[in-house]
Amino acid sequence: MKAVFVHLTGSHRGNTEVFASEKISIGTDSSNDLRFDPDIDGNTSSHHAEIQLNECDYILRDKGSLKGTQVNNRLINEIVLKDGDLIEFGAGGPRVRFRIKTDEADVCKPLSEMLEDSLGIARSSRRGRLNTATAFFKQLLWEAFTQSSHSFKIGIITILFIIGGSLVLYFYNQYTRLSKTVETVRVLEVERFVAENIIKTYSGGICLIQGTFYFLDEETGEPLTMMGMGQRGINEYTGTGFLVSADGFILTNRHIAEPWWEMETSPYYIQLGPTIKPRFEVFRAFFPGIKEPFPLKVEKISDEADVALLRIDMQGAKIPVLALDYTGRGAVVGEPIILLGYPAGVGAIFAKADPEIVRQLFNMPFVPLVQELSNWGLVRPLSTQGHLSDIMQNRIVYDAQTTAGGSGGPIFNNKGKVIGVNYGVFPGFRGSNFGVPVSYGIDLIKSTLSGKKD
């Protein structure tokens, strides 16, 4: 390759100079290859610039000249020259047109020729499409790095870097998504395992509470009768409770221990008079795997929250005791919870039963019906799962589904500790159900035990 300088202005105006050397020094000093007249070309420095041939590129560098070097009217420090560039050595100094003369032996093959040659070599392989494509790209890379200019190589490297970076970014995003999916599956597996373990370990300690009560006039000793029927008015209900000590203590809601609790403030109840008092006819607990029920006794009622402490005579029965969260830090917003109980009461138990059993028991009265369900081994708590959505001083909010009959059921965290007692649902919106923090139940247990010691 040769560098050609066509002088447009200055002391060599009209002349053309050709250089075949790899390095060309430029200035007014006599030692330069391209020398300008210091008297005529006064804006050009003594050692103004130099041009270096680097493979197929001519690189122009300014050597700290006083008035700079311009290429195509732009001041530069270093630039790869192209054929036809206009160079000015010093502002107002001599101007030359730069040309590149390529010999047949020069290896600066155009891209079109590289593509054509690479494709021809690849086609000759005849080893299938995959091998042909591999041969094509292999040959093209070899051509690009041995038969091209320096600037072309930089361009190829830049393109490869962009493609490589894009591939790395793509696979990183795929890896991130896969990692999140794996983590989600892992969390679900852990939650499933925790739920299975809680159900397996503690279901036997969660009882179905059956109650019937009526109102008695203590002055006359007569029960209130149903209006117009002359029969004693009996109220029937079911709820949930759970064993919290080997002494037979059971936690539940106050409205399960005293189902008339909210009635006492109603105008109808007040109108009946102070001598009218509620009385239990049946109040008992059925535990899974134990056919016979345990009579219930109200041990202590909370005045602060909807929670109550009941008691049974264990009679040597082996019933699992549920683990309570005594730390006060077991309830965490966003964490998964498991709710166990008997929502929908007898109806839900019937739904699990064999149709033949349902036909036999369908018309049976409420009190013996629950006993028969226990005899058939159908008294088992249902479980639902969800997450804590809010924690307040006197209640916790969660989205695990429940309904009437599930009141008094334990709320477990993902460590298997009871953090609350289920007590209510938000009408018309299944996303919010309510529980009493277990700390209220723990206070009842402590005050009951301390009272017995005294």
N, C-alpha and C positions, 0 to 999 in steps of 0.2 A: 504494500500500500504506500501511496505517496501523498504528501500534503502539498496543496497548490495554493499559493497566495496571489491573487489578482489585485494589484495596487490601484486603488481608485483615487486617492489623494496623497499628498505628502511628497517627500523627496524622490520616491520611486514611482510616481504616478505614471500609469500606462504600461508598467512592466509586470511580468509574471514570473514568480519564482517557485521552483519545485524542490521539495526536500524528501528524501527517502529514509532519513535517519529516524530512530525511535524517539529522540529528544531534540527539540528545537528551542533554542534560547532566543529571546527577542528583546531589543533595547538599542540605545544609541552608543553603548560601549563597543569598542572594536572587537571584543572577544565573543560577541553574540553571533549566532548563525544567521538570524534575520536582523540586519543592522540598519538603523535609520540615521539620517544626518542630524547631529545634535544642533546645528545652526538653523536648519529649516524645520525640523520636527521637534521643536523645543518643548512641547507638552508631553513628550515621551521620555520616560526615565531611562537611566543608563542600563539598568537591569530590570526591565519593565514586567516581562511575563515569560512563561515557557509553555511549550506544548509537548505532552508526553503521549506516545502511542502505547496503549494498553490493550493488547490483543487486537480487537477490531475497532477500538474507539480511540479518537484523539481527544485528550483532556487538556483544556486550557486553564492555567492557573495564573492569577495575578501575583506578583512577587513584592507586594507592598509599594506599588508605584504611587507617586505623588498625586496624580490626577486620575487614577483608576483605569479600568479596562471595561469597555462596554461591548456586549454582544446583542445585536439586533436592538440597539438603543436601550439596553438594560444593563446597569452596573452589576458586575459579577466578581466573585472571588475565585470560583472554580466552576467549570461547566464542561459537559461532554458536547463537543462540536458536531454539528450536522452539516452535510453538504449544502452549500449556499448561504451559510451564516455570514452576517456582516459584522466585522470586528473593527473597533476603534480603539487605538492605543493612546489613552489620555484624552480628556475632554477637549475637542477641537483639534486633536492630533490626527495622524495619518489613518486612513480607513482602507481596509482590504476586504475582498470577497474570498471566503475560504471554500476551497473545493477539495474533494477526496477522489483520488484516482486509484481504482482497484485493479490489480493485476490478476491474471488468470489463476495464479498460484495462491492467492489470498483465500483464507477459509472464513468467509463471512456469508454463508449461504442464506438466501431469503427463506422466510417461513414456509412459503408455498412449496419450495423445493424440498424442505425438510419433511413436510407432510407427505408429499408425493413419494419420496424415497422410502420413508418409513412404512407407508402403506404397501408399496411394492414388495419390500422385504417380508412384511407380515403375511401377505397373501401367498408367498412362496412356501410358507411353513406347512400348510395343508394339514393341520392337526386339530381341527375343530374350532368353533367360534371362540371359546375361552382362551385357548392357546394362541389363536390369531390376534385377539385383542391384547393379550399379554405381550406378544412379540412386537405389536405396533407401538405400544406405549414405551416399551423398553428401548426400541430403536429411536423413537422420537426424543426421549430424554438424552440418549447418547448424542444424537445430532445437535440438540439444543446446547449441550455443554461442551461440545468440541468444535462445532461448525458455526457458532454464532458470535455476535459482538458482546462486549462486556455489559452494555446497557440491556441487551436482550436477555442475557442471563439473569440480571437483576430483576427484570420483569417477570421471567419464569419463576424465579425463587419467590418473588412477592405473591404471584398467583398461587403457587404451591402452598405458601405459608397461609394465605387466606383460606384456601380449600381445607388445608390441614386443621387450621383453627376452627373452621366451621364444623368439621367432622368431630373434633374434640368437644366443642360446645354442644353439638347434637347428642353425642353419646353421654356427655355429662348430664344433660337434661334428662335423657332416658334413664340413666343410672339413678338420678335424684328421684324421678317419679317411681321407679321400681323400688327404691329404698323406702319411700313413703308408703307404697302399697304393702311391702313386706312388714313395715312397722305397724300399719293399720291391722293387718291380718294377725300379727303377733299380739297386739293389744286385745283384739277380739278373742283370740285363743285364750289369753290369760283371763279375760273377763268370764269366758265360758267355763274355764276350769274352776275359777273362784266360785262362780254360781253353783256349779255341780257339787263342789266340795261343801259349800254352806248347806245346800239342800240335803245332801247325804248325811252331814254331821248333825244338823240341828232340827230337821223336820219333825223328829219324834218329840221335841220339846215344845211344839206349838199346838195349842189346844183349840178345839171348837167349843165355844161357850154357848150353852143353851139356857134360855131363861123364859119363864112365864111369871107374870105378876098380876095382882089385882089391887083394888083400893078397898080398905076396910074402915068402917065407921067405928072408931074405938069407943064411942059413947054407947052405941047400941050393940056393938059386937057383930054387926051384920055387914056383909060385903055389898059394895055398890053393884047394882044390876044393870044390864043393858036395857036401854030405854024401850019400853013397850014389849019386852020379851020376858021379863021376869027371871032372866038367867044372869049368873055372876059374870061380870065383864072381865075376860082374861086377855091380857096382852102377851103376845108371843114374839120372840126375837132370837137372833143368833149374833155372835161376835167372835173375836179372836183374842187369845191371851198367850203368854209364853212364860215358861219356867225360868226363874232367875236365881234360884238357890236350891240347895239340896234339902233345905228346911220346908220346901213346898210353897215358897213365895211365887206369885204369878203377877206379872205386870199386864195391865190392859188400860182401856180408857175409863174415865169416870162415867161417861154415858153408857158404858157396858155394865159397870158395877152398880150404877144407879140409873137405870133406863128412864126413870121419871124425872131426872135431874132438871131438864129444860122445861118440863111441864109445870114445875112448881111456881114459875113466874108468870104463867098464863092466866088471864082473867077467869077462864073457866075453872081452873084448879082452885084459885083463891076463893071463888064463889062457893065452892063445896064446903068450906068451913075448916077450922083448925083441927077438928076431930078426925078428919079423913086422912088416913095414912096408907102408903103403899106397902104391900106385903108380897114377898116372893112365894110362889107355889113350887116352882122348880128353878134351881140355880146350880148348874153343874158343868163340869169340864170333861170333854172326851179327847184323849190323846191318841195319836196314831199307833196302831199295833196293840192297844189295850182295849178290850171290849167293854169293860165296865166303866161307868163314869165316876168322877170324883166330885163329891159335894163341895161347893165353893163357899168360902166365908170372906166377907169384906174385912180386910185388916186395917186399911188406912186410905183415906180419900184426900187428894190434893186440893187445896183452896186456890192454887195459883194457875193450874193448867188442867187440861182434860186428861188426867192420868190417875190411876188407882192401883192399889196393891191388894191382891187377893191372896188366899191361902188354901191349900188342900192338905189333907193327911196323906202322905206319900204311901203309907202302908207297905213299905219295902219295895215299891215299884222302881225300876231302873229307867229313869227318864232323863234325857240329856239336858243339861243346864246351859242356857245361852250365855255367851261371853259379852259383857257390857263394856262400852268405851268409858273408862273412868278418867281418861286424860282430858276430855273436853276438846280435843283437837282432831278427833276422828272424822268429823264432817267437813268436807272440803268441796266448795262450789266447783262444778264441772266433773267431779269424780263419779264413777259408776256406783249404783246402789242396787240391792236386791231386796224386794219386799215379799214377805211370806204371810199367808193368812187364808181366810175362808170367805173371800168376797162372793156375794150372792147366796151365801149360806147353803141351805138344803138344795136349792135349785142347781147350783154349780156341781154339787155332789151327784145329783141325779144325772146330770149331763155326762158324767164319767162312767155311770153304771151301765151294766148290761140291760138291754131292753126288757128281758124277762124279769129281772129284779125290779125294774121300774114298774112293770105291770102289777107285780105282787104287792108293792108298797105304796102305790100311788094314792090310794084313798085312806091310808092309815093316818090317825090323828098325829099331831105334831110331836108330842112328847115321846110316845113309843116309836115313832118313825125314826128319830135320830138314833135311838138305841139300836134299832134294826140295821141302820146304815153302818153303825159301828161294828155290829156282829158280822156283817159282810166284809169288813175290812176296808170300807170306802172312805173313812174319815182320814183324809190326807190333805195337807195344805197346798194351795196353789202358789206359784211363784211368778212374779213379773219383775222386769229389770228396767232401769232407766238411769237418769243422772240427776244429781243435785243442781237445782237452778238458783236457789237463794237460801241464805241462813239468817234468821233473825233471833232475837233474844228468846222468844217464847214459841217459835215455830221454825220448821224447815220445810222447804218447798222442793218438789221433785216431780218428774214426769212418768214414774212407774205407775201403770194403771191399776185402779182398784175400784171398789164400789161398796155399797152397804153390806155388812157382814165381815168386811176386811178390817173394820175398826178394831184397834188394839193389837194389830199385827206388828212384828218387829221389822225395823228397817236396818239392813246390814250395809256396812261399807265394804270396800274391796279387800279389807284385811280380815273380814269375818267377824267384826265387832258390831254389836247393836248400837246405833247412834240415835235412834228415835223410835217413837211409838206412833204408828199410823192412826189418824183420827178423822180425816175429812177429805171430801172431794170438792172441787170447784165446779158448781153446776154449769153444764153446757160447754165446758172446756176441759178436755182430757189431759191437756198439757200441764196442769197444775193441781197437784194433790198435796195435802198437808200432814205434817207429823209433829208431835211434841218432842223436843230434845230429850234424850234419855237421862240427862242430868236431873230432870224433875222426878223421874222414877227412882234414880239413885238416892235422892234426898229422902224420898218416902221410905226406902229400905233402911237407910241409916237412922232416921228418926224412930222407926219402928223397933230396930234392934237396940238402940240406946235406951228407949223406953222400957224394954223388957229387962235390960240389965239393971236399970234403976229400981 
